[in-house]
């Protein structure tokens, strides 16, 4: 029915944010008084002193998705032996950025879909999550790139974006 309750909270001051767990295109937002906001800078604190607090409602915006396939370095064979993380970041690809949303590839198909992305300009990268020797790379029009300075922006305006494929190189490991 859309209601939520967070239990077991100690007295203190908190910020509350939704999390769609990659299951819908509703944008994750912060509680911000009479509204909710995508931006953490708009978030308002909630103080709990000696009683529970209620009426902290959200009004979530609908976002879009970014999808594609993660291929091996041949550009044809999907990576299915490992789940590769996908991150959508706002800001500068090489430093000052904020993680917006993420997903993992299907180990059956190598396909990913990141849900709940609001309109804007983003960079998309992979994360092998320490589970494989595939090198983490950034999305680029001519194929994925290792160097963040070669990353190309993905623009979302009024519809979901598809075909943001990666072609990951194989790397090596260090052990001890």
Buried (B, 14 or more C-beta within 10 A) or exposed (E): EEEEEEEEEEEEEBEBBBEBEBEEBBBBBBBBEEEBBBEEEBBBEBEEEEEEEEEBEBEBBEBBBBBBBBBBBEEEEBBBEBBBBBBBBBBEBEEEBEEBBBBBBBEEEBBBBBBBBBEBEBBBBBBBEEEBEBBBBBBBEEBBBEEBEBBBEBEBEEEBBEEBBBBBEEEEEEEE
